[in-house]
Amino acid sequence: MKLTRFALRRLEPGQHVTASGIRFDRLANGDGRYTVEIMVDRVRIHRVVGLESDGVTLTQAQEFIEQLRTDARRSRLNLPQRRKVTLGFSAAADDYLKRLEAGQGRNLDKKRQHLNQHLKPFFGEKPLSKIVSFDLQRYIKQRREVVLPATVNRELATLNHLLHRAIEWGWMDRAVKVPRLQEDNRRLIYLTPEQIDRLLDAARLDTCWEIYPFILIGLHTAMRKTEILSVRWKHVDLARRVIHIPHAKAGARDQPITTMLADYLKDLRTLAPGADWLFPGDGESGHRIGIEKPFRRVVMAAGLNPREVTRHTLRHTAITHLVQSGVDLPTVQRISGHKTLAMVARYSHQSGEHISAAMGLLEERVTQKLRRQEKTLADNAPRL
């Protein structure tokens, strides 16, 4: 049977057809699966391209094979004279981080998080030179199911930096172009008081004990995720109600905390006497570096959308409620740790009860003088 769209539609569940290195299986649920198995430069490549239900077509499978062969031809033409060793992504990522540490690279903690938690598990030992645009699209699709475009873009930026350094260091001759997703930076998601209560109630009932203090600290301080997870007990001053953050994004700062949070941390401290970290972990850092899964679980249990409500939403929520409560922007900047006032001004939303209240105050101040003038005119008017 020829590999045509008409032939594929006629297949019954359990049947398949293979031609030109492409195999199409009609699955038991009626869906169709495309698989590629070809030899390229004496290397057998077996790859599941995707399902019909995901939008994968016969043309895309054919283009994928052609892309593999094109990349192989380019690799042969661009090979240097010395012997070239194939470098897998995971090994390259580890060496990349070591070189950045030795050279005082920037944002190392964030790059390490992107690589260890997301990029390395996805690409595994795939050779750097074999990463193609199709792989990037699959990665983007997988991550977009759980996070916002802005988060995916930060991870892609780390990948792009690694690939460019790989060319600079002679690990490969060319790299695939890393795309960038469109971000909606105009909309800042924040939680209402009712949503905050639901989120905290769900956190109390979760099996992960760390998730409740994590959320509580985020809502009561506007601290970033990495700042919260890397808190040491020796940096918590309950008498002054501050948490010292030695490695904040904008430089070291003393983070003010609320009286309620200080009381909670005092009780929590008695449960772990002698502990070094507030959120201890088994890794090299000594503290927990990720809390995505329990946070997503709690968000769903609270009836909220996990694609919109992320860990950073806690920071947005705290800052937004400070602004809506009438706190001046310089004070908000002091609490949030932003570098500039312009960054804080984004939280002055263009609608909401605080805007109406502000306009009411303006009306009251302005009309007071007008009312006095009207009363004076009325008193001095000639009586008929």
C-alpha positions as CSV (number, residue, x, y, z in Angstrom):
1,M,0.0,0.0,0.0
2,K,1.3,3.5,-0.9
3,L,1.7,6.0,1.9
4,T,-1.1,8.5,0.9
5,R,-3.6,10.4,2.9
6,F,-6.4,8.4,1.4
7,A,-4.7,5.1,2.3
8,L,-4.1,6.3,5.9
9,R,-7.8,7.2,6.3
10,R,-8.8,3.7,5.3
11,L,-6.7,1.9,7.9
12,E,-8.6,0.1,10.7
13,P,-7.5,0.2,14.4
14,G,-4.4,-2.1,14.8
15,Q,-3.3,-1.8,11.1
16,H,-0.2,0.1,9.9
17,V,1.6,1.0,6.7
18,T,5.3,1.7,6.2
19,A,7.0,3.4,3.2
20,S,10.0,5.6,2.7
21,G,11.1,5.4,6.3
22,I,7.7,6.5,7.7
23,R,5.4,4.2,9.6
24,F,1.8,5.1,10.3
25,D,-0.2,3.2,12.9
26,R,-3.9,3.4,13.4
27,L,-4.3,3.1,17.2
28,A,-7.1,1.4,19.1
29,N,-8.7,4.7,20.0
30,G,-8.8,5.8,16.3
31,D,-5.9,8.2,16.5
32,G,-2.9,8.0,14.2
33,R,0.7,7.9,15.1
34,Y,3.7,8.8,12.8
35,T,7.0,7.2,13.4
36,V,10.3,7.7,11.5
37,E,13.0,5.0,11.1
38,I,15.8,5.7,8.7
39,M,19.6,5.4,8.4
40,V,21.6,8.6,8.2
41,D,25.4,8.4,7.9
42,R,25.3,4.8,9.1
43,V,23.3,5.8,12.2
44,R,19.8,4.4,12.7
45,I,17.4,7.0,13.7
46,H,14.1,5.9,15.3
47,R,11.8,8.7,16.4
48,V,8.1,9.1,17.2
49,V,7.1,12.2,15.3
50,G,3.6,12.6,16.8
51,L,-0.1,12.0,16.7
52,E,-2.8,13.1,14.3
53,S,-4.7,14.5,17.2
54,D,-1.8,16.8,17.9
55,G,-1.8,18.2,14.3
56,V,1.0,16.1,13.0
57,T,0.6,15.4,9.2
58,L,2.3,13.2,6.6
59,T,3.9,16.2,5.1
60,Q,5.5,17.1,8.5
61,A,6.9,13.6,8.8
62,Q,8.4,13.8,5.3
63,E,9.9,17.2,6.1
64,F,11.4,15.9,9.3
65,I,13.2,13.2,7.4
66,E,14.5,15.7,4.9
67,Q,15.7,17.9,7.7
68,L,17.7,15.0,9.2
69,R,19.4,14.3,5.9
70,T,20.1,18.0,5.3
71,D,21.7,18.4,8.7
72,A,23.8,15.3,8.1
73,R,25.1,16.7,4.7
74,R,25.9,20.0,6.4
75,S,27.8,18.2,9.2
76,R,29.9,16.3,6.6
77,L,30.7,19.5,4.7
78,N,31.6,21.5,7.9
79,L,33.7,18.9,9.7
80,P,37.0,20.3,10.9
81,Q,40.2,18.5,10.1
82,R,40.7,17.2,13.6
83,R,38.6,14.4,15.0
84,K,35.3,15.7,16.4
85,V,33.7,14.0,19.4
86,T,29.9,14.0,19.6
87,L,28.8,15.8,22.7
88,G,25.4,15.0,24.3
89,F,23.2,17.7,25.7
90,S,23.4,16.7,29.4
91,A,27.2,16.5,29.4
92,A,27.4,19.8,27.5
93,A,25.1,21.5,30.0
94,D,27.2,20.3,33.0
95,D,30.4,21.6,31.3
96,Y,28.7,24.8,30.3
97,L,27.8,25.5,34.0
98,K,31.3,24.7,35.2
99,R,32.8,27.1,32.7
100,L,30.4,29.9,33.6
101,E,31.2,29.4,37.3
102,A,34.9,29.6,36.6
103,G,34.4,32.8,34.5
104,Q,31.9,34.5,36.8
105,G,28.9,34.0,34.6
106,R,25.7,35.9,35.2
107,N,22.4,34.5,36.6
108,L,24.0,31.1,37.3
109,D,21.3,30.0,39.7
110,K,18.6,30.6,37.2
111,K,20.5,29.0,34.4
112,R,21.2,25.9,36.6
113,Q,17.5,25.7,37.4
114,H,16.4,25.9,33.8
115,L,18.9,23.2,32.7
116,N,18.5,20.7,35.6
117,Q,14.8,20.9,36.0
118,H,13.6,21.3,32.4
119,L,16.1,21.3,29.5
120,K,18.3,18.3,30.5
121,P,15.3,16.0,31.3
122,F,13.8,16.8,27.9
123,F,16.9,16.7,25.6
124,G,18.8,14.0,27.6
125,E,21.9,12.7,25.8
126,K,20.8,14.0,22.4
127,P,23.9,15.3,20.5
128,L,24.0,19.1,20.4
129,S,24.5,19.1,16.6
130,K,21.3,17.0,16.2
131,I,19.0,19.4,17.9
132,V,16.6,20.8,15.2
133,S,13.7,23.2,15.2
134,F,11.2,20.3,15.4
135,D,12.7,19.4,18.8
136,L,12.4,23.0,20.0
137,Q,8.7,23.1,19.0
138,R,8.0,19.9,20.9
139,Y,9.7,21.4,24.0
140,I,7.7,24.6,23.7
141,K,4.5,22.7,23.3
142,Q,5.2,20.6,26.4
143,R,6.1,23.6,28.6
144,R,3.2,25.8,27.4
145,E,0.8,23.2,28.9
146,V,1.9,24.2,32.4
147,V,3.6,27.7,32.3
148,L,3.2,31.1,30.6
149,P,5.1,32.2,27.5
150,A,7.3,34.5,29.6
151,T,8.6,31.5,31.6
152,V,9.3,29.4,28.4
153,N,11.2,32.4,27.0
154,R,13.5,32.5,30.0
155,E,14.3,28.8,29.5
156,L,14.8,29.2,25.8
157,A,17.2,32.1,26.5
158,T,19.3,29.8,28.6
159,L,19.3,27.2,25.8
160,N,20.2,29.8,23.2
161,H,23.1,31.0,25.3
162,L,24.4,27.4,25.8
163,L,24.3,26.8,22.0
164,H,26.1,30.0,21.2
165,R,28.8,29.2,23.7
166,A,29.1,25.7,22.2
167,I,30.0,27.3,18.9
168,E,32.4,29.6,20.5
169,W,34.1,26.8,22.4
170,G,34.3,24.6,19.3
171,W,31.8,21.9,20.4
172,M,29.8,22.4,17.2
173,D,29.9,24.4,14.0
174,R,26.3,25.7,13.8
175,A,23.2,25.8,16.0
176,V,19.5,25.8,15.4
177,K,17.8,29.2,15.7
178,V,15.9,29.4,19.0
179,P,12.5,31.0,18.7
180,R,10.9,33.4,21.1
181,L,7.2,33.4,22.1
182,Q,5.0,36.4,22.2
183,E,4.5,37.7,25.7
184,D,1.6,39.6,27.2
185,N,3.4,41.9,29.6
186,R,0.5,44.3,29.9
187,R,-1.6,41.9,32.1
188,L,-0.4,41.2,35.6
189,I,-2.3,38.3,37.3
190,Y,-2.9,38.8,41.0
191,L,-5.2,37.1,43.5
192,T,-8.2,38.6,45.2
193,P,-8.6,38.3,49.0
194,E,-11.2,35.5,48.5
195,Q,-8.8,33.6,46.2
196,I,-5.9,34.1,48.7
197,D,-8.0,32.4,51.4
198,R,-8.8,29.5,49.1
199,L,-5.2,29.1,48.2
200,L,-4.0,29.1,51.8
201,D,-6.7,26.6,52.8
202,A,-5.7,24.2,50.1
203,A,-2.0,24.6,51.1
204,R,-2.8,23.6,54.7
205,L,-4.3,20.4,53.5
206,D,-1.5,19.4,51.0
207,T,0.9,16.6,51.8
208,C,3.9,18.9,51.1
209,W,4.5,20.8,54.4
210,E,6.7,23.4,52.7
211,I,4.0,24.7,50.4
212,Y,2.1,26.5,53.1
213,P,5.0,28.6,54.5
214,F,6.2,29.2,50.9
215,I,2.9,30.7,49.9
216,L,2.5,32.6,53.2
217,I,5.9,34.2,52.9
218,G,5.3,35.1,49.3
219,L,2.0,36.8,50.1
220,H,3.4,38.6,53.1
221,T,6.7,39.9,51.7
222,A,6.6,39.9,47.8
223,M,9.8,37.9,47.8
224,R,10.8,36.0,44.7
225,K,10.7,32.2,44.6
226,T,14.5,31.7,44.8
227,E,14.7,34.3,47.6
228,I,12.1,32.4,49.7
229,L,13.6,28.9,49.1
230,S,17.2,30.1,50.0
231,V,16.3,31.7,53.4
232,R,18.7,30.7,56.2
233,W,17.4,30.9,59.8
234,K,20.4,33.0,60.8
235,H,19.2,35.7,58.4
236,V,15.7,35.8,60.0
237,D,15.5,38.6,62.6
238,L,12.1,38.2,64.3
239,A,12.7,41.1,66.8
240,R,13.2,43.6,63.9
241,R,10.8,41.7,61.7
242,V,13.2,41.5,58.7
243,I,14.8,38.7,56.6
244,H,18.2,39.5,55.2
245,I,18.6,38.5,51.5
246,P,22.3,38.5,50.7
247,H,21.9,37.5,47.0
248,A,18.8,39.3,45.8
249,K,18.4,40.2,42.1
250,A,19.0,43.9,42.7
251,G,21.6,43.4,45.4
252,A,21.6,42.5,49.1
253,R,18.6,43.9,51.1
254,D,16.7,43.5,54.4
255,Q,13.2,42.3,53.6
256,P,10.5,43.6,55.9
257,I,7.9,41.1,57.1
258,T,4.5,41.4,58.7
259,T,3.7,40.8,62.3
260,M,1.6,37.7,61.4
261,L,4.4,36.2,59.4
262,A,6.9,36.9,62.2
263,D,4.7,35.1,64.7
264,Y,4.3,32.1,62.3
265,L,8.1,31.9,61.7
266,K,8.6,32.0,65.5
267,D,6.4,28.9,65.9
268,L,8.0,27.2,62.9
269,R,11.4,27.8,64.4
270,T,10.6,25.8,67.5
271,L,9.7,22.8,65.3
272,A,13.2,22.7,63.7
273,P,15.8,23.8,66.3
274,G,19.3,23.9,65.0
275,A,18.3,23.8,61.3
276,D,20.3,25.9,58.9
277,W,17.8,26.4,56.1
278,L,14.1,27.3,56.3
279,F,13.5,24.9,53.3
280,P,16.3,22.3,53.6
281,G,17.1,20.0,50.6
282,D,19.4,17.1,49.6
283,G,21.1,18.8,46.7
284,E,24.5,20.6,46.5
285,S,22.9,23.9,47.5
286,G,21.7,22.5,50.8
287,H,18.2,24.0,50.3
288,R,15.2,23.2,48.2
289,I,15.4,24.7,44.7
290,G,12.0,23.7,43.2
291,I,8.4,23.6,44.5
292,E,6.5,23.6,41.1
293,K,4.6,20.4,41.5
294,P,3.1,21.0,44.9
295,F,2.3,24.6,44.0
296,R,0.5,23.5,40.9
297,R,-1.4,20.9,42.9
298,V,-2.5,23.4,45.5
299,V,-3.5,26.0,42.8
300,M,-5.8,23.3,41.2
301,A,-7.2,22.3,44.6
302,A,-8.1,26.0,45.2
303,G,-10.1,26.0,41.9
304,L,-7.6,28.4,40.2
305,N,-6.0,28.2,36.7
306,P,-2.4,26.8,37.0
307,R,-1.5,28.3,33.7
308,E,-2.2,31.8,35.0
309,V,-1.4,31.4,38.7
310,T,2.3,30.7,39.0
311,R,4.8,31.1,41.9
312,H,5.5,34.6,40.8
313,T,1.8,35.5,41.1
314,L,2.4,35.6,44.9
315,R,4.8,38.5,44.3
316,H,2.4,40.2,41.9
317,T,-0.4,39.8,44.5
318,A,1.5,41.3,47.4
319,I,2.8,44.3,45.4
320,T,-0.6,45.0,43.9
321,H,-2.4,45.0,47.2
322,L,0.2,47.4,48.6
323,V,-0.4,49.8,45.8
324,Q,-4.2,49.4,46.0
325,S,-4.0,50.1,49.7
326,G,-2.6,53.5,49.0
327,V,1.1,52.9,49.9
328,D,3.4,55.3,48.0
329,L,5.5,53.8,45.3
330,P,8.9,54.5,46.9
331,T,7.8,52.5,49.9
332,V,6.5,49.7,47.7
333,Q,9.9,49.7,46.0
334,R,11.6,49.4,49.3
335,I,9.5,46.3,50.2
336,S,9.6,44.6,46.8
337,G,13.3,45.1,46.0
338,H,12.7,46.5,42.5
339,K,15.6,48.4,40.9
340,T,13.5,51.3,39.6
341,L,10.2,53.0,40.4
342,A,9.1,52.4,36.8
343,M,9.0,48.7,37.4
344,V,6.8,49.2,40.5
345,A,4.5,51.6,38.5
346,R,3.4,48.6,36.4
347,Y,1.3,47.5,39.4
348,S,-0.8,50.6,39.3
349,H,-3.6,48.9,37.4
350,Q,-5.8,51.1,35.3
351,S,-9.0,49.9,36.9
352,G,-10.3,48.6,40.2
353,E,-11.8,49.9,43.5
354,H,-8.6,51.7,44.5
355,I,-8.9,53.9,41.3
356,S,-12.5,54.7,42.1
357,A,-11.6,55.5,45.7
358,A,-8.8,57.8,44.6
359,M,-11.1,59.7,42.2
360,G,-13.6,60.0,45.1
361,L,-10.9,61.6,47.3
362,L,-10.1,64.0,44.4
363,E,-13.7,64.9,44.0
364,E,-14.1,65.6,47.7
365,R,-11.0,67.9,47.8
366,V,-12.0,69.8,44.7
367,T,-15.7,70.2,45.4
368,Q,-15.1,71.5,49.0
369,K,-13.8,74.8,47.6
370,L,-16.7,75.0,45.1
371,R,-19.3,74.3,47.7
372,R,-17.8,77.1,49.9
373,Q,-17.9,79.5,47.0
374,E,-21.5,78.6,46.2
375,K,-22.4,79.1,49.9
376,T,-20.7,82.5,50.0
377,L,-22.6,83.6,46.8
378,A,-25.9,82.4,48.3
379,D,-25.3,84.3,51.5
380,N,-24.4,87.5,49.8
381,A,-27.2,87.4,47.2
382,P,-29.8,90.2,47.5
383,R,-33.0,89.1,49.1
384,L,-36.2,89.7,47.2
